[in-house]
């Protein structure tokens, strides 16, 4: 059952129409990578992200000239928009006036208390949540000096310090993140935060790397925390196109059992009995089912000797042979199929399963 694992209890925050925390499904987000002044490119990318299933889109707003991007994004997509702002509190006020759904800012970096109060007041009036985003590479000098390094304790202390600046002005629609590129540090920081605060947590590994290593680090860090019930919204940060981040996030939620809105594909690692191009076949099956929404388990096995038995829990599957293969359901063989028609037969069988 989707979301059936025990999850840490957190406050619910509403971002546009998207609930974060309070038991709401874990949401997947990403960030636009086009230059902020490239409005057309940013809008096109936002549409791609929405089509891929992204539930929250963040855009950098580095200066006043970038503020109109918010309205253009709001007109183009139905996904809530987050303004990513550093240092200049006026940009936060302008983003709020432009109708942004959420602001990412660290209150301690935007100036004196008067400025913090202005942002808190405007966001409270407009019901705009704020994400406090702490990174290991940009901790306050005082906190870094206290701990000597960006330790998990330092990250959490920084996040709670920034939260306290908003709480002082009766603002509590807050989401916290404590990201690090070193997975053990990031993991421990979120574990500690889950014990010390009830604010919803945005979980991610910052600067995770390329598609290969970024996926591995994110699976270890984000996936490990999700299996502990920690995390309310996630971003898989990759040095790649943002759509890849969204696909990875969705796949990660499916892998840990928090989403069941698509097929779970299981395939064997091949061995000396394999007589078909299993690697290529498994890839074609995965691609063919990319947009399938049926919550089924699909098996792609290398040989007919053990395939149907090892994958007996699969709703449907194929097992290769020597020139032909087997189509089976729940371990029961349906019929033999020529090798070059295995994919076609599998997809036809899946079409006949009620979603």
ChimeraX attribute file (.defattr): number of C-alpha atoms within 10 A of each C-alpha:
attribute: neighborCount
match mode: 1-to-1
recipient: residues
	/A:1	8
	/A:2	13
	/A:3	17
	/A:4	10
	/A:5	14
	/A:6	12
	/A:7	17
	/A:8	19
	/A:9	18
	/A:10	21
	/A:11	18
	/A:12	19
	/A:13	23
	/A:14	16
	/A:15	22
	/A:16	19
	/A:17	11
	/A:18	16
	/A:19	17
	/A:20	24
	/A:21	26
	/A:22	17
	/A:23	17
	/A:24	15
	/A:25	18
	/A:26	22
	/A:27	22
	/A:28	24
	/A:29	28
	/A:30	26
	/A:31	25
	/A:32	20
	/A:33	16
	/A:34	17
	/A:35	13
	/A:36	20
	/A:37	17
	/A:38	11
	/A:39	17
	/A:40	14
	/A:41	15
	/A:42	20
	/A:43	21
	/A:44	15
	/A:45	20
	/A:46	31
	/A:47	17
	/A:48	15
	/A:49	27
	/A:50	19
	/A:51	12
	/A:52	17
	/A:53	17
	/A:54	26
	/A:55	20
	/A:56	27
	/A:57	23
	/A:58	21
	/A:59	26
	/A:60	22
	/A:61	23
	/A:62	17
	/A:63	14
	/A:64	12
	/A:65	11
	/A:66	18
	/A:67	24
	/A:68	16
	/A:69	23
	/A:70	27
	/A:71	15
	/A:72	15
	/A:73	24
	/A:74	18
	/A:75	10
	/A:76	14
	/A:77	18
	/A:78	15
	/A:79	23
	/A:80	20
	/A:81	25
	/A:82	28
	/A:83	27
	/A:84	20
	/A:85	21
	/A:86	18
	/A:87	15
	/A:88	16
	/A:89	20
	/A:90	16
	/A:91	23
	/A:92	29
	/A:93	18
	/A:94	16
	/A:95	26
	/A:96	23
	/A:97	15
	/A:98	16
	/A:99	15
	/A:100	25
	/A:101	28
	/A:102	29
	/A:103	28
	/A:104	22
	/A:105	23
	/A:106	24
	/A:107	27
	/A:108	20
	/A:109	14
	/A:110	18
	/A:111	12
	/A:112	10
	/A:113	15
	/A:114	9
	/A:115	16
	/A:116	20
	/A:117	19
	/A:118	16
	/A:119	27
	/A:120	26
	/A:121	17
	/A:122	15
	/A:123	23
	/A:124	17
	/A:125	10
	/A:126	13
	/A:127	17
	/A:128	23
	/A:129	24
	/A:130	30
	/A:131	25
	/A:132	25
	/A:133	20
	/A:134	24
	/A:135	19
	/A:136	22
	/A:137	13
	/A:138	10
	/A:139	18
	/A:140	17
	/A:141	9
	/A:142	11
	/A:143	17
	/A:144	17
	/A:145	12
	/A:146	11
	/A:147	13
	/A:148	11
	/A:149	15
	/A:150	22
	/A:151	19
	/A:152	24
	/A:153	18
	/A:154	23
	/A:155	34
	/A:156	26
	/A:157	18
	/A:158	25
	/A:159	24
	/A:160	18
	/A:161	16
	/A:162	20
	/A:163	24
	/A:164	16
	/A:165	18
	/A:166	23
	/A:167	16
	/A:168	13
	/A:169	16
	/A:170	13
	/A:171	19
	/A:172	18
	/A:173	24
	/A:174	24
	/A:175	28
	/A:176	25
	/A:177	27
	/A:178	29
	/A:179	26
	/A:180	24
	/A:181	20
	/A:182	15
	/A:183	20
	/A:184	14
	/A:185	21
	/A:186	28
	/A:187	24
	/A:188	19
	/A:189	22
	/A:190	28
	/A:191	18
	/A:192	15
	/A:193	24
	/A:194	20
	/A:195	10
	/A:196	11
	/A:197	15
	/A:198	18
	/A:199	25
	/A:200	28
	/A:201	27
	/A:202	27
	/A:203	26
	/A:204	29
	/A:205	30
	/A:206	23
	/A:207	16
	/A:208	22
	/A:209	18
	/A:210	13
	/A:211	17
	/A:212	11
	/A:213	13
	/A:214	23
	/A:215	23
	/A:216	15
	/A:217	23
	/A:218	27
	/A:219	24
	/A:220	16
	/A:221	23
	/A:222	29
	/A:223	24
	/A:224	14
	/A:225	19
	/A:226	26
	/A:227	16
	/A:228	14
	/A:229	19
	/A:230	27
	/A:231	29
	/A:232	28
	/A:233	25
	/A:234	27
	/A:235	25
	/A:236	29
	/A:237	28
	/A:238	25
	/A:239	15
	/A:240	13
	/A:241	16
	/A:242	25
	/A:243	23
	/A:244	19
	/A:245	26
	/A:246	27
	/A:247	17
	/A:248	22
	/A:249	28
	/A:250	26
	/A:251	17
	/A:252	22
	/A:253	24
	/A:254	18
	/A:255	14
	/A:256	17
	/A:257	17
	/A:258	21
	/A:259	19
	/A:260	19
	/A:261	16
	/A:262	19
	/A:263	19
	/A:264	20
	/A:265	16
	/A:266	16
	/A:267	19
	/A:268	18
	/A:269	10
	/A:270	15
	/A:271	9
	/A:272	7
	/A:273	14
	/A:274	19
	/A:275	18
	/A:276	21
	/A:277	12
	/A:278	20
	/A:279	14
	/A:280	10
	/A:281	20
	/A:282	20
	/A:283	11
	/A:284	13
	/A:285	19
	/A:286	18
	/A:287	11
	/A:288	12
	/A:289	17
	/A:290	12
	/A:291	12
	/A:292	16
	/A:293	12
	/A:294	17
	/A:295	16
	/A:296	20
	/A:297	17
	/A:298	25
	/A:299	30
	/A:300	29
	/A:301	29
	/A:302	28
	/A:303	24
	/A:304	21
	/A:305	14
	/A:306	13
	/A:307	23
	/A:308	26
	/A:309	15
	/A:310	13
	/A:311	25
	/A:312	17
	/A:313	15
	/A:314	21
	/A:315	19
	/A:316	26
	/A:317	33
	/A:318	30
	/A:319	30
	/A:320	28
	/A:321	22
	/A:322	13
	/A:323	11
	/A:324	17
	/A:325	24
	/A:326	25
	/A:327	25
	/A:328	25
	/A:329	19
	/A:330	17
	/A:331	18
	/A:332	14
	/A:333	17
	/A:334	12
	/A:335	11
	/A:336	17
	/A:337	21
	/A:338	15
	/A:339	21
	/A:340	13
	/A:341	11
	/A:342	23
	/A:343	21
	/A:344	13
	/A:345	20
	/A:346	21
	/A:347	15
	/A:348	11
	/A:349	15
	/A:350	19
	/A:351	12
	/A:352	8
	/A:353	11
	/A:354	8
	/A:355	12
